[in-house]
Amino acid sequence: MIVQGGQVLQPDGTTREQDIRIEAGIITELGSGSDWEDDDFVDARGRLVAPGLINTHCHSNENFFKGCFDNLPLELWLLFSYPLLATPRQTPREIYVRTMLGCIEMLKSGCTTVVDFLYEFPDMTDESVGAAMQAYLDSGMRVLLIVSASDTVYYETTPIAMELLTPELKAKIDAEPIPSAEESLQLTDAVRRRWHGVENRLMVGLGPSGPQRCSDRQLQLSAEYAARHDLHLHIHTLETKMQAYSGHLYYGKTIVEHLSELHFLSPRVSLNHAIWLTEHDIELIAASGASTTHNLLSNFKLGSGISPVPELLARGINVSLGTDGKSSNDSQDMYEVVKTVALVHKTQQPEFTTWLGAAEAWRMGTLGGAKSVGMEGQVGTIAEGQRADLVLFDLATVPFIPLNNPLQQLVYCLSSRSVDTVVVEGQVVVKDGLLTRVNERDLLQEGTELGRSYVSRSEQAFELARGIFPSVAAGYRHAVGQEVGVDRFIGKR
């Protein structure tokens, strides 16, 4: 295939009119293709051609809960978005359609690769994970699906006020089955054998949910398995002050220090959120080669604080960008994330020569993401030898008129509304703004019906969550009043 006549974004942020030749999903040549012989052309005249963005953290299991919750910090929000009790089971079709809703939104807004940190309740099975994988396969999107794992009872994962938890609710929580570390790895192994490497687009990784939610054995077995099979690990780490307090309470040290002592940290690890980091934590992450994922809009909505991204980048730590889930962000438009990241870190200090801007945010959303998913040197830029993940923007739309600075207009002008064509692994998956491989209209209609049904069926789980709420709220208020050695909130308290 030849992508012909487009203004191709260059590494320095400028553009150059070039043709792009693609063979077997790989960019094989850039230049003038007037003498290239090929039957399959994509007309890119009047289009800006850029690499696809990489969303390195989301949860497709939240897709039916968009717009449901507000003004709740993470630990209280989790009670409703991830109910502990009476969670209604979803059918494989519901999981498939739910996942496809995310694919539609991301692909149409120029995101070609996603890390889906997947939870399924009340339990995960080959069939439930397979339904999500099938959606990614059918949509044409590239995915690193992270199989989540946790082997610790809820009230031992976060410091709640146990005296406010009724004996009846505690008994219900105790009765919930918890997969062992070995059982979780068995599921991961089955998913890896079935899906990893399919069509060069589907990848599988490990997801110990968070250090405080996993036994040391679970963390160590996960790291060993990942090393043995050359897989990546994503883990929620220090998203909130309550988690920072938990580290001192449970381990007598920070959570990152605990992970380091377990020899868990490595270049194959991405620490999701990474907000409440101390100076020593940053040193340990830098020495290990681990990455972090920056989920700014989700962190804003949940009041979690701001990750010290400028300090991380200054230490040579790889930082990628994520939307997080549809219940904590409510949007999976990566261009909203890139723009906000390019803006918000300017507010942290007045010395403008050190500010992050469009170039740094774009790099985190492309090359930073490539490293986080284990595809460094394969995706994230347009060059010979790279995989052909491309987005074509209509230059005749408002965000690009006039075209003064292509990179800065990609970042600051919410250019996702101008997406015309999307190519993943050399295949056109969006054309004229519509997905090419699935019936988008029918899926949206089905998603409306299935989503409403699932939210309605969740009311019993929400009611039980309301009963647990006072004990978690008291624990939250206690934790945020403690000294943890660092402050990542904004403004006065």
Order of alpha helices (4+ residues) and beta strands (2+ residues): beta-beta-beta-beta-beta-beta-alpha-alpha-beta-alpha-beta-alpha-alpha-beta-alpha-beta-alpha-alpha-beta-alpha-beta-alpha-alpha-beta-alpha-alpha-alpha-beta-alpha-beta-beta-beta-alpha-alpha
